[in-house]
Amino acid sequence: MRLQIVESNHVQYIVESMNKLYEHMINNARIDALEMKAFMEPYFLESGYREESSKLKVKAKSQASNILIMYDAGVGDFILMSAVIREIRRIYPKAYIMLLINRFAADMAECCPYVDEIITCKDEVLTKINQFFQYYKNIADVVKPLLRRRIDIAFNFGHYPSSQLLTYFSGAKERVDLGFMNQDFSFDDLSTYQVDWRDFKKSHYNDRFLYILHKYAKAQIANKSLEVWLSPIDRALAIESLKNVGSKKLYAIVPGGNLKLSRKRWSVNHYAELMNMILDEEEAAFALFGGIEDVEASKIIKSSVKAECIIDFADKLNYRQSAAVLNLCDCYIGNDTGLLHAAAALNIPILTPSCFPADKQMTVSSLPALYYPYNVPSVIVQPKQALPECKNVVNSSGCNSDESHCINQITPAKMFEGLKILNKQIAKNIKEPVFYN
């Protein structure tokens, strides 16, 4: 499908109207979604970005020419979008599909076969906006290239209300999203179609994304499986990197993760002890993964585990190359990271420690319910109880600390027990997660 380009004078007209809106909101010192919509809609209609709703419903759902898919989180979250991207392409085979993401996911998106164009933007735009006026200029810079495209449908799978602003100002005729009814700061009124989060039968994000598409497009989902897109060069590099492993069982060890979410990071020394327990039982090799922030963790592990059993990839591979190496591993042992979801997509069994204590009630909004390893044998090891400081705290993580806290109650011996359970799950090909404490 050939992309329809909007005349530059129409783009400029919308940008100027956005500037007027910005001045209006500054003068009134408040942000109101309904007021924003009432101000902008006449400009969008006059410039041909909007259509009467009766005409739109027929065209958008069956003959959509240009589709925007928007996402605002990290690379692991992006992998959880792989199924819905594939299904959108299947349902709209002739559409020109654009993908708007932040730079963290650009590396993985590069090989996606289902989209025609990838647009990346500054990270601070695709994040939670607590002060609209502070970010307005960045939003305007992002939507300018989007306004050049005549977008029929914008599927917003974002985590944050800021994503609703971007899809609205993109000029898209239909704006489909989950809605942010449970957040204080949202722009739900700017969407044209929303799915109530209370409708979900399953809480995992992949199921949520697919449910939104199913409800909007009124189409059955053909395939729920996740994907990781690799290039031939990535695969060749992985084979070369692991050529000396031989017949040893190869474990992917991922001891790092987002430093801003250190509560999800299990002790590096615990990982080293667990690896030695594995070596006492079997002939194994370990591939260490991580970024520049995980180099020190790799050094600690290498000082405690036989060097000949370790291949250190910390700060040596980009994300896609890491996924290619991971694809040749027999098992993932590591924290809740983007590579965990890559392992699930690649059907690599997973053993992971969780900071969510077993004595706390897990809801549909809890992180283990939203992000458990999807459709792959997996064991999630939990601490038995929350530490006193976290006992009465209610949040999605279960643990309230900024550092490794509740998670470090999990002993290497308990993780080793979890590994034995995982091996039984693999033998029976059971792909539902096991929560163990």
N, C-alpha and C positions, 0 to 999 in steps of 0.2 A: 504494500500500500504506500503510495506516495504521500508525503507529509504536506498538508496544506499550510502555507505560510501567510500570515496576516500582514497587511500593508503597514508600513512603519508609522504612518500618521495615526492609525487606530491604536497602536501600541503606545505611542506618545500621549494620546488623548487619555488613556487609562492611567498612565503614570502621573500625568498632571492632576487627574481627579483624585488619585491616591494622596498626592501632596496636599490637595485641598482638604481631604479627609483628615490627614495628619494634623494640619493647622487647626481644624475644627475641634479635634479631640484635645489638642494642647490647650486651646482656649477654654474648653469646658472642663479640663482636668479630670476626664473620666473616659473609660472605654466601655462601650455598650454594643454587643453584637447586633442587636436588632436595629439600633440607630446606625451602625456601620453599614448594615445591609441596605437600609432604606436610602442612605446617601449614595451608595455605589451602584445599585442595580440600574438606575436610569442610564448611567454612563455605559455599563456593560451591554445593556439592551441596544442602545443607540449605535454602538460599535460592532454589533453582530455577534457578541460573545454569548448571548443568551437567546433562548427560543421560548415560545409559549409552551407551557408544561405539557399540554395535550399532544403537541407535535413531537416534543422531546422524547417522551416515553417510548414511542414507536421506533424512532431512529436510534436512540442511545443503546437500547438493549438488543437490537438485532443487527444494526448496520453501522455501529460506531466506527468511525474512520481513525480517530486519534485518541489514544488512551494514555493517561499518566498514572503511574504507580509511585506512591510516595512512602518513604520509610525514614525514620529518624534516629535509629539506635545503632548498636555496634554490629560487628561482623557475625557473631554467634546468632544474634537476633535476625540478621539478614538471611542466614541459612534457613531459619524457620519460615521464611517467606518464600523459599524456593518452590514449594508445592503450589502455592497460590499463583505465583508468576507463571508457572507452566500451565495451570488450569485456565488462567485468563487468556493465554495464547491459544489454547485449544478451543475455548468458547468463542473467541473473536479472532479467527485465523487470518483475516484479511486486514486487521487493524494495524496502524503504525503505533507501536508501544514504546513509550518513554519511561525511564526509570530515574527518579530523583532520589539520591542518597547522599550521605555525608562521606567524607574521604576514607573513613575507616573501612567501609564495605566496598570501596571502588575496586580494590585488587581482586576480590572474589567475584564481583559482578562482571568483570572484564570478559570472562569466557561464557557468560550466560547466553544460550542460544535462542532465548525466547523474546528478547527485546531488540528493538531497532536502534535505540539511542540511550546512552547513559549520561545523566547530568549530575555533577557533583557540586556541592556548595559548602560554604563555611560551616564548621561544626556548630558554632554558637547559634546559628539560625535554626538548625534541626535539633533543638534541645528545649527543655522546659523554660518557657518565658515567664518570669515573675514580674518583669517591668517592660511592657510593650514599647513604650517610647524609646527605651534604650536600644532596642533591636530593630526599630522600624526601618532604618536605612539599609541594613543587611537584608531584611525581608524584601524591600523594593528592588535591590540588586539581583536577588534570586528570581523574582517573578518576571523581570524584563524578558529574559530568553523564553520563559514559558508563555508569555503573552504573544510571542511571535508564532506560536503554534496554536491552531484552532482545536482546542481540546474538547472532545465530546464527554468523556467520563474521566474523573480523577478518583482512583481508589486510594484512599488514605488509610494505611495500616500503621500509622504513627503511634508512638507511646504518649506524646505530649500535645497539649492544646495548640501549641505553636504550629503544628502540622495542619490544623484546620485553617489557620490564617493563610498558609501558603497555598493550599488547594483552592481556597476561595479566591484569592487574588490572582491565581493562575488563569482565571477566566473560564474555567471548566464549566460546562453546562450542567452536568450532573456531578455531585460531590458526595461520594459514598464513604462512610466511616463507621467506626464502632461507637463513637460518642464518648464523652468524658463526664457522664452524669454524676460520677462519684468524686469529682475533683472540684475544688473551689474556683478554679480559674479556667474557664472553658469558653469555646466559641461554637457550641452545638447548633445554635440557630443559623450558622453560616452553611451548614450541610443541607443537602436536598434529600438524602436517604441515610438513615441510621438503623443499626441493629442494636437492640437493647441487650446489654451484657448479661442481664438476668435470664435471657432466653437460652443461654448456652447449656447444653447437656454435658459437655466436656470443657475443662478449663485450659488445657494446653493451648499455647498461642497458635500452633499450626492448625488445630481444629477450629479455633476462633476465626482465623483468617479465611479458611475455606467455607465456614458457615456464612460469613458476610457475603462472599461471592455467590454462594448457592442461593441465599435469600434474595439478593438483588437481581441476579441474572435469571433466576428461576430455571437453573440448569443443575443437573446432577453432577457431582464431583466424580471424575473417573479414576483418579489416582491420588492418594493422600501422602505418598512417600516423599521424603525430602531428597534433595540432590546437592552435590558439590561439583562445581564445574572446574575441570582441570585441563591444562593444555598438554600436548604431547611432550613439550619441553619439560614441563613440571614432572611428568611421569618418568621421563628418562633420567632426570636429575635424581629422583627418589631411588630408582633402581641402582644407579651408580653409587649413591651414598650408602646403601645398605648391602653392597655386594659381598662384604666380609662376614655378614651375620651367620651365613650357613643355615644349618637346620635348627638352630636355637629358637625357642619361643621368644618372640619379640614383644616387649611391653612398651607402650608409649607412656612416658612419665611426664605429667604436666603439673609442676609444683607451684606455679605462679598464678597469674591472673591480674585483674584490675586492682591496682593499689588503692584506688578510692573505695573499693569494697573488700578491704583486708579481712573483714569478718568471715569471708568465704575461703580464706587461704589456710589450709592445714599446715602444721609445722613441717618445715623442710627436714628437720632431724627425724621426724616421724617417717617421712618418705624414705629416707636412707635406711632406717631400721626395717621398714616393710620390704624394701628391695633385698636386703640381706636375708630376711626370712624366706623370701621366694627362692633365692639362690641356694639356701640350705635344702630345699625340696626338689629343685629341678635345674636343668641347664637352661639358662635364660640370658637374654641380652636386653638392654634398656636404651631407648631413644629418649633423650632429654629435650623437651621443647620449652620455648619461652622467648620473650623479647629482651631488649637491652636491660630492662629492670629486673630480669630473672637470672642474669649472669652470675650474681653472687650466690644465689640459691643453687645453681649448678655446681659451683665450686665447692660448696659445703657437701653436696651429695657425693661428688667425685673424691672428696677427702675421706669418705667413710665406706665407699663401695668399691669393689675391685675395678680398677680402671679398664681392664680388658673387656669388661662386660658392658661398658657405657659408650654410647655414641652421642656426643654433645652437639645439639643443634641450637642452643640458646643464642639468640642474636645473630644467627647465621642464615636464616631463611625468612622469606616473606610469608604471609599467611597462606597463600595458595600452594607454595612449595612445601610448607609444613603439612598441609592437608594431603599432599601427594605422598609424602613419607608416611604419614599416619595411615594412609590407605594400605600400606604394606605391613602394618603392625597387626599382631594377633589380639591385643587387648589394650584398652585405654584405662590408665589409672591416674587420676588427677582431679584437680579442683573443678568447680563449675565455671568453665571458660567457653570461649567461642569454639575452641577445638573439640570440646566435649560434644557440641552439636554437629560438628563436622564428622566426628567419629560415629555418631548415631546415623547420620545421612549415608555414611559409607558402610554401615552395618558392622561396625567394630564394637564388640561387647565392652561394657563400661562399668568400672568400679569408681565411685566418687564419694568423698566425705561431704556432709551437709552441715551447715551451721544451724539448721532448724531443729530445735530439741524435740524429742519424741513425746515429751509430756505436754506439749502445746498443741492446741487444736489447729489443724491445717484447713484453711478455707480455699475457695476458688481463686482468691487473690494472692495466696502464699506462693513464694518463688518456686518451691519444689513442685507445686501443682501446675504452675505455668510453664516451667522450663525442664521438667524431667526428661531424660533421654528418650527420644521418640521412636517407638516401634523397633526396639533393639534389646537383646538381653542386657539387663542392667541391675546393679545393686547400689542403693543409696544408703550409706551408713550414717546414722544420726547419733548425736549425744543423747544419753538417756534423759537428762534433765537440763533445764535452763539454769545457768549460774544465777546466784541471788540478784545481781544487778539487772538481769533480763527477765526475771520471773514474771513480773506483772506487766511487762511491755507488750503491746499488741502492734506488730508490724509485719510486713511481708517476709522479712528475713528470719523472724523468730529470735534473732540475736540483735541487741541494740548497740553493740560496741563498734567503734571505728577500727579496731584492731582484731587480730585473731583472738577469739575469746571462747565462746561456747564450743566451737568446733574442735578445739584442742583437747577436749575431754575424751575424744575418740582415740583409742590407743592403736598402735600398729597391730597388736594382736587381734583387736576387733576388726580392723580392716582385712587382716589375713583370713579371718573367719568369713568375712563378706566375699572375699575372692573365691573361697571354696563353694559358697552358695552360688556365686556367679557361674562357676564351672558346671554346676548342676543345671542351671537355667539354660546354658549354652547347649548342653547335651540333649535337653528336652525341647530346645528351640522355643522357649517361652520368652515373649517379647514385651511383657508387661513389667514395669519397674517393681523391684522388691525394696521396701523400706525396712532397714535392719538396725537394731540398737542393742 
